[in-house]
Amino acid sequence: MNAESQSEHPLCRPLAEDDPQLFEILRKEKNRQFRGLEMIASENFTSRAVNECLSSCLTNKYSEGMVGQRYYGGNEFIDEVELLCQQRALKAFGLKPEEWGVNVQPYSGSPANFAVYTALVEPHGRIMGLDLPDGGHLTHGFYTAAKKVSATSIFFESMPYKINVNTELIDYDRLQENAKLFKPKLIIAGVSCYPRHLDYKRFREICDENGSLLMADMSHVSGLVATGLTTNPFEYCDIVTTTTHKTLRGPRSGVIFYRRGQKGVDKNGKAVMYDYEDKINQAVFPGLQGGPHNHQIAAIAVTMRQAAEPSFKEYQEQVIKNANELATGLQTAGYKIVTGGTDNHLVWVDMRSVGLSGGKAEKILEDVSIACNKNTVPGDKSALNPSGIRLGTPALTTRNMKEENIKVVVSFITEAFRIARDVQEKSGPKLVDFKRVLNDEEFKNRVVVLREKVESYAEKFPLPGLRDF
């Protein structure tokens, strides 16, 4: 051992030396991402700069409190990072600091949403959000006849709004009728699996009729919002929340935007101000969280800078083109696309059109190195046994895929589904039997051949991020 290595701190060893067992697992996951096709609509690949922030010295620092008001010393540079992140977040979405404020401390999207409810709705207040089987998110208040599933429905009184089963679009008329009866304190305009633009103007009108606050959860489409490629929630909403890792292509984290400044005037002509800022900030900390994750905040700052660059709009335009190509290709192959197409980055496939369940579709695609997720479709009775899948194009587009590449991907997907249908003819309807028969030699060989084709194709496209991971 030379003098240099003797003087090196033992905690300076790279992961490959310090923990080779874990290093090998991470290496395998990186290889899976490189050799597979990531088509989960909520996933993307971050840049190397974002990865470097996440593994930086900022993870060492406690910084409870807000900029300039910390409960620990030594935060002068942490303050600089968070302030820069706030400024860039407002700039990325074209917001004026006198009209909008932002909290970049939520650990992810779910805590961000819960902080808003805690701050502005208060316990047992009433909330309306899109039902999960209809494309909504758990945090918008999901419950069943047997159980309150989401904490939102446990600590608040939630009522879902639905899509129209005929049009497969959000039923704004029914939402308006139900809101008049339910009188919610807050209505959530947000989705987890819904491929169409949201009508924020209509949401605003319904809220105004009932004295309700309007919150947009733009987690899935924030990258499209930043580039002006979908409807803009900031025109009509009181609060806007988002994750930062989907179409925005950043770290796994959350952000809350809130209106500030003058709201209007009272009957005496006196200015009425928005009062969301302190309530939301205090709900995040000390209400629901401890110290913010400064490495994530730095990574958000990088993400917001990247989102303001012209190349980011080009990327988002390609995401949409690829999603349309995906939807068209699957429709041509005989698969039903919920709502008949897409306006954004995701494609919602109803597998009942070919007699397969969402679980079987997800399984066969995973076996051939295509990652997606099973998903409920209109008419489903249980989220545990969904009839569809959700596909997305952000990650493939990050790897520089264009429409001609998506055509090839469609051919892989349809070939996988042919295998699945052949398996089901032999296995019957149960998923457990489907998985068993899938391991029969005749089907196993077909899966291996297709997986090799998929992986050979995927390897042609670059994967961003750090070299090792």
C-alpha positions in Angstrom: 0.0 0.0 0.0 1.5 3.3 -1.0 1.6 6.5 1.1 -1.3 8.1 -0.9 -3.7 5.2 -0.3 -2.6 5.0 3.4 -3.6 8.6 3.9 -6.9 8.2 2.2 -9.9 8.2 4.5 -11.6 4.8 4.7 -14.9 6.4 3.8 -13.5 7.5 0.5 -13.6 4.0 -1.0 -15.8 3.7 -4.1 -19.0 1.6 -3.8 -17.4 -1.2 -5.9 -14.8 -1.6 -3.2 -16.8 -0.8 -0.1 -19.9 -2.8 -0.9 -19.4 -5.0 -3.9 -22.6 -6.9 -3.2 -24.7 -3.8 -3.5 -22.6 -2.5 -6.4 -23.4 -5.6 -8.4 -27.2 -5.2 -7.8 -26.9 -1.5 -9.0 -24.9 -2.6 -12.0 -27.6 -5.2 -13.0 -30.3 -2.5 -12.7 -28.3 -0.1 -14.9 -27.9 -3.0 -17.4 -31.6 -3.7 -17.3 -32.4 -0.1 -18.0 -29.9 0.1 -20.9 -31.0 -3.2 -22.5 -34.8 -2.7 -22.0 -37.5 -0.4 -23.1 -38.8 1.7 -20.3 -42.4 2.6 -21.1 -43.8 3.4 -17.7 -45.4 6.8 -18.3 -44.2 8.1 -14.9 -40.6 7.2 -15.5 -37.8 9.0 -17.2 -34.0 9.1 -17.3 -32.2 12.0 -15.5 -29.2 13.8 -16.8 -25.7 13.3 -15.5 -25.8 16.8 -13.8 -29.0 15.8 -11.9 -27.3 12.5 -10.8 -24.3 14.4 -9.6 -26.4 16.6 -7.4 -28.1 13.6 -5.9 -24.8 12.1 -4.9 -23.3 15.3 -3.7 -22.2 16.7 -0.4 -25.5 18.4 0.0 -27.0 15.2 1.4 -24.8 15.8 4.5 -26.6 19.0 5.6 -29.6 19.6 7.9 -31.5 22.7 7.0 -34.9 22.7 8.7 -36.8 25.9 8.0 -37.0 28.3 5.1 -34.3 30.3 3.3 -32.9 32.8 5.8 -34.8 31.2 8.7 -33.0 27.9 9.5 -33.0 26.1 12.8 -29.3 25.0 12.2 -26.2 26.9 11.5 -23.9 26.5 8.5 -26.7 27.0 5.9 -25.4 30.0 3.9 -24.7 27.9 0.8 -27.8 25.8 1.2 -29.8 29.0 1.2 -28.2 29.9 -2.1 -29.1 26.5 -3.6 -32.7 26.7 -2.4 -33.2 30.3 -3.5 -31.7 29.5 -6.9 -34.1 26.5 -7.2 -37.1 28.7 -6.4 -36.1 31.3 -8.9 -35.6 28.8 -11.6 -38.8 27.0 -10.9 -40.8 30.2 -11.3 -38.9 31.1 -14.5 -39.4 27.6 -16.0 -43.2 28.1 -15.9 -43.2 31.8 -16.8 -44.4 33.0 -13.4 -43.9 36.4 -11.8 -42.5 36.2 -8.2 -45.0 38.9 -7.0 -47.9 36.7 -8.2 -46.6 33.1 -7.4 -44.5 31.6 -4.7 -43.0 28.1 -4.6 -42.0 25.6 -2.0 -39.3 23.1 -3.3 -38.9 21.1 -0.1 -41.6 18.3 -0.4 -39.9 14.9 -0.6 -42.1 13.8 -3.4 -45.5 14.4 -5.0 -47.6 12.6 -2.4 -46.3 14.7 0.5 -46.7 17.8 -1.6 -50.4 17.1 -2.1 -50.9 16.2 1.5 -49.2 19.4 2.7 -51.7 21.4 0.6 -54.7 19.6 2.0 -53.3 20.0 5.6 -52.7 23.7 5.0 -55.8 24.8 3.2 -58.5 22.1 3.7 -57.9 21.1 7.4 -59.0 17.8 8.9 -62.3 16.3 7.6 -62.6 19.1 5.1 -64.1 18.1 1.7 -62.1 17.3 -1.4 -63.0 16.1 -4.9 -60.5 14.4 -7.2 -60.7 12.2 -10.3 -61.4 8.6 -9.2 -58.4 6.3 -9.4 -60.1 3.7 -11.7 -60.9 6.6 -14.1 -57.3 7.8 -14.3 -56.9 9.7 -11.0 -54.2 9.3 -8.4 -54.3 7.7 -5.0 -53.5 11.0 -3.3 -56.6 12.6 -4.8 -58.8 10.6 -2.3 -59.2 7.0 -3.4 -61.4 4.7 -1.4 -63.6 1.6 -2.0 -66.8 0.3 -0.4 -64.7 -1.8 2.0 -61.8 0.5 2.8 -60.4 4.0 2.8 -57.3 3.4 0.8 -55.6 6.8 0.5 -54.6 8.9 3.5 -56.4 11.7 1.7 -59.7 9.8 2.2 -58.8 8.8 5.8 -58.1 12.3 7.1 -60.3 14.3 4.7 -63.8 13.7 3.3 -63.2 12.9 -0.4 -65.7 12.4 -3.2 -64.5 11.3 -6.6 -65.6 12.7 -9.9 -65.7 10.4 -12.9 -65.3 10.1 -16.6 -68.2 9.6 -19.0 -68.2 5.9 -19.9 -69.4 6.7 -23.4 -67.0 9.4 -24.3 -64.2 8.2 -21.9 -63.6 11.9 -21.1 -64.0 13.7 -17.8 -67.7 14.3 -17.2 -67.5 18.0 -16.3 -71.3 18.3 -16.2 -71.6 15.6 -13.6 -68.8 17.1 -11.6 -70.6 20.4 -11.6 -73.8 18.7 -10.4 -72.0 16.8 -7.6 -70.0 19.7 -6.5 -73.2 21.7 -5.9 -74.3 19.0 -3.5 -70.9 18.1 -1.9 -69.6 21.7 -1.6 -65.9 20.8 -1.5 -63.3 23.0 0.0 -60.9 22.0 -2.8 -61.2 20.4 -6.2 -58.2 18.7 -7.7 -57.6 19.0 -11.4 -55.0 16.2 -11.9 -54.5 12.8 -13.4 -52.3 9.7 -13.2 -53.6 8.0 -16.4 -55.6 10.3 -18.6 -54.3 11.1 -22.1 -56.2 14.3 -22.8 -55.8 18.0 -22.0 -57.6 19.2 -18.9 -60.1 22.0 -19.1 -58.8 24.2 -16.2 -61.2 27.0 -17.2 -64.2 24.7 -16.6 -62.7 23.5 -13.3 -62.4 27.2 -12.3 -66.0 27.9 -13.1 -67.2 25.0 -11.0 -65.0 26.0 -8.1 -66.3 29.6 -8.2 -69.9 28.3 -8.1 -69.1 26.6 -4.8 -66.5 28.8 -3.2 -63.9 26.0 -3.7 -60.2 26.3 -4.1 -58.7 24.8 -7.3 -55.5 22.8 -7.1 -53.8 21.3 -10.2 -51.6 18.3 -9.8 -49.7 18.6 -13.0 -47.1 15.8 -12.1 -47.5 13.9 -15.3 -47.6 16.9 -17.7 -45.4 19.4 -16.0 -42.8 19.1 -18.8 -45.6 19.8 -21.3 -46.8 22.8 -19.3 -43.3 24.3 -19.1 -43.1 24.2 -22.9 -46.6 25.4 -23.6 -47.7 22.1 -25.2 -50.7 21.5 -23.0 -53.3 23.6 -21.2 -51.8 25.9 -18.5 -53.0 25.3 -14.9 -51.4 28.6 -13.7 -54.0 30.6 -15.6 -56.9 29.4 -13.4 -55.6 27.5 -10.3 -54.9 28.7 -6.8 -52.3 26.0 -6.1 -50.3 23.8 -8.5 -48.3 20.8 -7.3 -46.0 18.6 -9.3 -43.4 15.9 -9.1 -40.2 16.5 -10.9 -39.3 13.1 -12.3 -41.8 12.4 -15.0 -42.0 14.5 -18.2 -40.0 17.2 -16.3 -37.1 14.7 -16.3 -35.6 15.5 -12.9 -35.1 13.9 -9.6 -37.8 12.1 -7.6 -39.1 15.0 -5.6 -42.1 17.4 -5.3 -42.9 21.1 -5.6 -45.8 23.3 -4.6 -46.6 26.6 -6.4 -49.1 28.9 -4.7 -50.7 32.3 -5.5 -49.5 35.3 -3.6 -50.2 39.0 -3.7 -53.6 40.7 -4.0 -56.5 38.4 -4.6 -59.1 41.1 -5.0 -61.0 43.7 -2.9 -63.7 43.4 -0.3 -67.1 45.2 -0.3 -65.4 48.2 1.3 -62.8 48.4 -1.4 -60.0 47.1 0.8 -57.4 44.9 -0.7 -57.8 41.1 0.0 -54.5 39.2 -0.1 -53.8 35.5 -0.8 -52.9 33.8 2.5 -51.6 30.5 1.2 -47.9 31.0 1.6 -47.4 30.8 5.3 -50.0 28.0 5.7 -48.4 25.8 3.0 -44.8 26.5 4.2 -45.7 25.6 7.8 -47.6 22.5 6.7 -44.5 21.3 4.9 -42.3 22.1 7.9 -42.8 21.7 10.7 -46.2 20.2 10.0 -45.3 17.1 7.9 -41.6 17.0 7.3 -38.3 17.4 9.0 -35.1 18.6 7.2 -35.4 19.1 3.5 -33.3 16.9 1.2 -30.9 19.5 -0.2 -29.4 17.2 -2.7 -32.8 16.8 -4.3 -33.4 20.6 -4.2 -30.1 21.1 -6.1 -31.2 18.5 -8.6 -34.5 20.3 -9.1 -32.6 23.5 -9.7 -30.7 21.8 -12.5 -33.9 20.3 -13.9 -35.7 23.7 -14.0 -32.8 25.3 -15.8 -32.8 22.6 -18.4 -36.6 22.9 -18.7 -36.2 26.5 -19.8 -33.8 25.7 -22.7 -35.1 25.5 -26.3 -33.9 21.9 -26.6 -36.4 20.9 -23.9 -39.3 22.0 -25.9 -38.0 20.0 -28.9 -37.8 17.0 -26.6 -41.4 17.5 -25.4 -42.7 17.9 -28.9 -41.0 14.6 -29.8 -42.5 12.9 -26.7 -46.0 13.8 -28.0 -45.2 12.7 -31.6 -43.9 9.4 -30.3 -47.0 8.9 -28.1 -49.3 9.5 -31.1 -47.3 7.1 -33.2 -47.6 4.5 -30.4 -51.3 5.0 -30.1 -51.9 4.9 -33.9 -49.7 1.8 -34.3 -51.5 -0.1 -31.6 -54.9 0.9 -33.0 -53.9 -0.3 -36.4 -52.9 -3.6 -34.9 -56.4 -3.9 -33.4 -56.0 -2.7 -29.9 -58.5 -0.3 -28.3 -57.0 3.0 -27.0 -59.0 4.6 -24.3 -60.4 8.0 -25.5 -59.3 7.0 -29.1 -55.8 8.6 -28.9 -53.6 10.9 -26.8 -52.8 14.6 -26.4 -49.8 14.0 -24.1 -47.1 11.5 -23.3 -49.2 8.5 -22.3 -51.3 5.9 -24.1 -54.1 4.1 -22.2 -54.7 0.6 -23.7 -57.9 -1.4 -23.0 -56.7 -5.0 -23.3 -60.3 -6.3 -23.2 -60.4 -5.7 -26.9 -58.1 -8.8 -27.4 -59.3 -10.8 -24.3 -56.2 -10.2 -22.2 -56.0 -8.7 -18.7 -53.7 -5.9 -17.7 -51.8 -8.2 -15.4 -51.1 -10.6 -18.3 -50.1 -7.8 -20.6 -47.7 -6.4 -18.1 -46.2 -9.8 -17.4 -45.5 -10.7 -21.0 -44.0 -7.3 -21.7 -41.7 -7.5 -18.7 -40.5 -10.9 -19.7 -39.4 -9.5 -23.1 -37.7 -6.5 -21.4 -40.4 -3.9 -22.0 -41.5 -2.2 -18.8 -45.1 -0.9 -18.4 -47.7 -1.0 -15.7 -51.2 -2.6 -15.6 -53.9 0.0 -15.1 -57.7 0.2 -14.7 -59.8 1.2 -17.7 -63.3 2.6 -17.8 -65.8 0.1 -16.4 -63.3 -1.8 -14.2 -64.6 -2.8 -10.8 -61.3 -3.4 -9.1 -57.9 -1.7 -9.1 -56.4 -5.0 -8.1 -57.5 -6.7 -11.3 -57.3 -4.0 -14.0 -58.2 -4.6 -17.7 -55.6 -2.3 -19.2 -52.1 -1.0 -19.3 -50.5 2.4 -19.3 -47.7 3.1 -21.7 -45.6 6.3 -22.0 -42.9 7.7 -24.3 -40.8 10.1 -22.1 -38.0 7.7 -21.3 -37.8 6.3 -24.9 -37.7 9.8 -26.2 -34.9 10.8 -23.8 -32.9 7.9 -25.5 -33.4 9.7 -28.8 -36.1 7.5 -30.3 -38.2 9.0 -33.1 -41.5 7.9 -34.8 -39.7 5.3 -36.9 -38.3 3.7 -33.8 -41.7 3.6 -32.1 -43.0 1.7 -35.1 -40.4 -1.0 -34.3 -41.4 -0.9 -30.6 -45.1 -1.4 -31.6 -44.1 -4.5 -33.5 -42.4 -5.9 -30.4 -45.4 -5.2 -28.2 -47.9 -6.8 -30.6 -45.6 -9.8 -31.0 -45.5 -10.2 -27.2 -49.3 -10.0 -27.0 -49.6 -12.7 -29.7 -47.5 -15.0 -27.4 -49.7 -14.0 -24.5 -52.9 -14.9 -26.3 -51.5 -18.3 -27.3 -50.5 -18.9 -23.7 -53.9 -18.0 -22.5 -55.6 -20.4 -24.9 -53.8 -23.2 -23.1 -53.8 -21.7 -19.5 -57.3 -20.4 -19.2 -58.2 -17.1 -17.5 -56.3 -17.2 -14.2 -53.1 -15.2 -14.0 -51.4 -17.9 -11.8 -52.0 -20.5 -14.5 -50.9 -18.0 -17.2 -47.6 -17.6 -15.5 -47.1 -21.3 -15.1 -47.9 -22.1 -18.8 -45.6 -19.3 -19.9 -42.7 -21.3 -18.6 -43.6 -24.3 -20.9 -40.7 -24.9 -23.3 -42.6 -23.8 -26.5 -43.5 -20.5 -25.0 -40.3 -19.9 -23.1 -38.3 -20.2 -26.3 -40.5 -17.7 -28.1 -40.1 -15.3 -25.2 -36.3 -15.6 -25.2 -36.1 -15.0 -29.0 -38.3 -11.8 -28.7 -36.4 -10.6 -25.6 -33.1 -10.9 -27.5 -34.6 -8.8 -30.3 -35.8 -6.1 -27.9 -32.6 -5.9 -26.0 -30.5 -5.9 -29.2 -32.6 -3.0 -30.4 -32.6 -1.1 -27.1 -28.8 -1.2 -26.9 -28.5 1.0 -30.0 -29.8 4.0 -28.1 -27.8 6.0 -25.5 -28.7 6.1 -21.8 -28.0 9.4 -20.0 -26.7 9.8 -16.5 -23.6 8.7 -14.7 -21.4 6.1 -16.4 -21.4 3.5 -13.7 -25.1 3.8 -12.6 
